[in-house]
Structures are given as C-alpha cells and as structure tokens.
Amino acid sequence: MSTLAMDNPATKPTGQSAEKPFFICHDIHAYYGESYVVQGVNFEVRHGEVLALLGRNGAGKTSTLRTIARLDNPALQRGEIWLDGQPVHAMKSFEAARTGIQLVPEDRRIIQGLTVEENLTLAQVAPGVGWDLDRVFGHFPRLAERRRQEGTTLSGGEQQMLAIARAMMRNIKLLLLDEPYEGLAPVIVHEIEGIVNEIKALGITTIIVEQNAVAALRLADRAVILDTGEVAFTGTANEVLDNAELRQQYLAI
C-alpha cells in the first residue's frame, strides 16, 4: 500500500475560484480488495456549498463518499483529503467524524430496539456534540411527534429524516448524503428536499449522491460527474441541467 501524502493544502489547485476551498479531494485512489473503484478523483467544495456527486450506477459515487468518511472499505491507498485546513486522509472513521465529517448512509442504519429519541441521543455518547434535541425537533417536527416510537418502525421517509437528524446531533462541518431519496414516494422526496434546503440555508457544506440527478441538481450549487471511478465533468449545477448531451452521456437522462 502506498504511503499517504501529507502536503500542505495551500499548494493544491483552487479550481474555479480564488476563494480558499473548505474541502479538498486531491487525487484519491481507493480499492475494494483488488477492485480499483476510485481512480484519481479530484474536486473541491467551498464553505456552505452544496455539491451534487453524480454518475450512472457503478460510477464510484458511494465509494467516493465512503472514502471521504474514512471507512475501511474501500481502502484509500493514495491521495489527500482536507477539511477546513485539516488533513483527513490518515484518519480512521471515528476521527474523521470527530473532525466534522458526517455520513448519512444509503441504508440509514437506524438502530433496532431504540426509540427515535434514543437513536438521536446515542449519537452524542462520543465527543463531537452538535445540535441538542430541542433544536433537532424544531427542524424535524415529524420526529418530535414520534420521539417515543421505535426508530425502525418509522416509514422510509421518516427514517431518512432520523438519519439526517442524527448526523446533525454530531459536530458537523461536512454532511455526506448517500441516496437520500431512494425508495421514497414523490411527496416524501419533496419533504426531504425541503429539509436539505434548510440545511443549505444554515450554511452547512454538503455533498449529495443521488440517482435522481435532476432533484439533486435543483439543490446543488455545483456538480461533479463520475464515470467508472474518474471525474468526467466539474461545473455548475445549471451547466448540467442545461446540457442535454452531457446528461445523456453520463447520467442517461
């Protein structure tokens, strides 16, 4: 396994703006065993920005999010990840979480046997405390109504709300949303969109992976499109929405 570089982020390219990037992925390479799934991905996110990370199935979107969150699989073998001037690439997942990277996984991972409130309070057993319960329930009134209900008995949309709310209970600098609309009815998708817009209005830097590319682009400031583990496009969300050929080539929409 290659040694992870520890260069100063000030030496990294600043992309489309002279503003110092808040988050940087620099030439990251990651593997599931022998399977090379993230192949030299580069992108930057400015503070308070929402970035849509898009691509067809198997393009490497979830693998990239998992690498950023410093999960063991896929394994990062080369490259650098910086958040707010701090190197994340040599961290374990719990260290990255304490630094402020919060992943809301596709499967939501609601803990069976615990109520909504217990799922939320459990998020604060380790250092890195974020919102308190009152603030969470103020932004998620549906969860306040169901605070005593077992989390796994909630509807799919409510479980998604709980997974996002649980991330907000932690110290948060970068929110990673993996397929937040998957399996949800259109009316519930609209409700989750509203929650993500609230988070955006609060200035929380967010990366969203979503197969429903148009829905993600409506929320996003900029977009990165992956194709077989590599960056195929970086630009504004509107550039993707306005370019039918680009969408057809890489997103099949």
CORBELJO-V317008 format. One record per residue. RES is the residue in three letters. OMEGA is omega in radians with two decimals (NA if undefined). Layout:
RES;OMEGA + RES;OMEGA
This chain:
MET;-3.12 + SER;3.06 + THR;3.14 + LEU;-3.13 + ALA;-3.11 + MET;-3.10 + ASP;3.08 + ASN;-3.11 + PRO;3.13 + ALA;3.13 + THR;-3.08 + LYS;3.09 + PRO;-3.07 + THR;2.99 + GLY;-2.96 + GLN;-3.08 + SER;3.07 + ALA;3.10 + GLU;-3.12 + LYS;-3.13 + PRO;3.13 + PHE;-3.13 + PHE;-3.12 + ILE;2.83 + CYS;-3.10 + HIS;3.01 + ASP;-3.10 + ILE;-3.14 + HIS;-3.08 + ALA;-3.02 + TYR;2.80 + TYR;-3.04 + GLY;3.10 + GLU;-3.08 + SER;-3.04 + TYR;-2.93 + VAL;3.09 + VAL;-2.86 + GLN;3.07 + GLY;-3.09 + VAL;3.08 + ASN;2.89 + PHE;-3.13 + GLU;3.09 + VAL;3.09 + ARG;-3.09 + HIS;3.11 + GLY;-3.09 + GLU;2.97 + VAL;3.13 + LEU;3.02 + ALA;3.10 + LEU;-2.90 + LEU;3.10 + GLY;3.10 + ARG;3.02 + ASN;3.14 + GLY;-3.10 + ALA;3.13 + GLY;-3.06 + LYS;-3.14 + THR;3.11 + SER;3.10 + THR;3.10 + LEU;-3.14 + ARG;3.09 + THR;3.11 + ILE;-3.13 + ALA;3.07 + ARG;3.00 + LEU;-3.08 + ASP;3.14 + ASN;0.00 + PRO;-3.13 + ALA;3.05 + LEU;-3.11 + GLN;3.13 + ARG;3.08 + GLY;-3.04 + GLU;3.08 + ILE;-3.09 + TRP;3.06 + LEU;3.09 + ASP;3.09 + GLY;-3.13 + GLN;3.07 + PRO;-3.11 + VAL;-2.94 + HIS;3.14 + ALA;-3.08 + MET;2.89 + LYS;-3.07 + SER;-3.12 + PHE;3.10 + GLU;3.09 + ALA;3.11 + ALA;3.12 + ARG;3.09 + THR;3.08 + GLY;3.09 + ILE;-3.10 + GLN;-3.13 + LEU;2.97 + VAL;-2.99 + PRO;-3.11 + GLU;-3.09 + ASP;3.01 + ARG;3.04 + ARG;3.01 + ILE;-3.04 + ILE;-3.11 + GLN;3.09 + GLY;3.12 + LEU;3.08 + THR;3.05 + VAL;-3.10 + GLU;3.13 + GLU;3.06 + ASN;-3.13 + LEU;-3.07 + THR;3.11 + LEU;3.14 + ALA;-3.07 + GLN;3.13 + VAL;3.10 + ALA;3.12 + PRO;-3.10 + GLY;-3.03 + VAL;3.12 + GLY;-3.12 + TRP;2.98 + ASP;-3.06 + LEU;-3.12 + ASP;-3.13 + ARG;3.11 + VAL;-3.10 + PHE;3.04 + GLY;3.13 + HIS;-3.09 + PHE;-3.08 + PRO;3.11 + ARG;3.11 + LEU;3.08 + ALA;3.13 + GLU;-3.04 + ARG;-3.01 + ARG;-3.13 + ARG;-3.11 + GLN;3.09 + GLU;-3.01 + GLY;-3.09 + THR;3.09 + THR;3.09 + LEU;3.01 + SER;3.14 + GLY;3.13 + GLY;3.13 + GLU;3.07 + GLN;3.09 + GLN;3.07 + MET;-3.14 + LEU;3.13 + ALA;3.11 + ILE;-3.14 + ALA;3.12 + ARG;3.09 + ALA;-3.12 + MET;3.09 + MET;3.12 + ARG;2.93 + ASN;-3.03 + ILE;3.00 + LYS;-3.13 + LEU;3.12 + LEU;3.12 + LEU;-3.12 + LEU;-3.11 + ASP;3.10 + GLU;-3.09 + PRO;-3.09 + TYR;-3.01 + GLU;3.05 + GLY;-3.08 + LEU;3.07 + ALA;-3.10 + PRO;-3.12 + VAL;3.12 + ILE;3.04 + VAL;3.13 + HIS;3.14 + GLU;3.11 + ILE;3.05 + GLU;3.13 + GLY;3.12 + ILE;3.14 + VAL;3.06 + ASN;3.06 + GLU;3.13 + ILE;3.10 + LYS;-3.14 + ALA;3.09 + LEU;3.09 + GLY;3.13 + ILE;-3.14 + THR;-2.98 + THR;2.95 + ILE;-3.10 + ILE;2.99 + VAL;-3.07 + GLU;3.09 + GLN;3.05 + ASN;-2.97 + ALA;-3.10 + VAL;3.11 + ALA;3.12 + ALA;-3.11 + LEU;3.08 + ARG;-3.13 + LEU;-2.90 + ALA;2.96 + ASP;-3.12 + ARG;-3.11 + ALA;2.94 + VAL;3.10 + ILE;3.08 + LEU;3.07 + ASP;-3.09 + THR;3.01 + GLY;-3.11 + GLU;3.09 + VAL;3.12 + ALA;-3.10 + PHE;2.96 + THR;3.13 + GLY;-3.14 + THR;3.08 + ALA;-3.14 + ASN;3.09 + GLU;3.13 + VAL;3.13 + LEU;-3.07 + ASP;-3.04 + ASN;-3.10 + ALA;-3.13 + GLU;3.11 + LEU;-3.13 + ARG;-3.13 + GLN;-3.08 + GLN;-2.99 + TYR;-3.06 + LEU;-3.13 + ALA;3.06 + ILE;NA
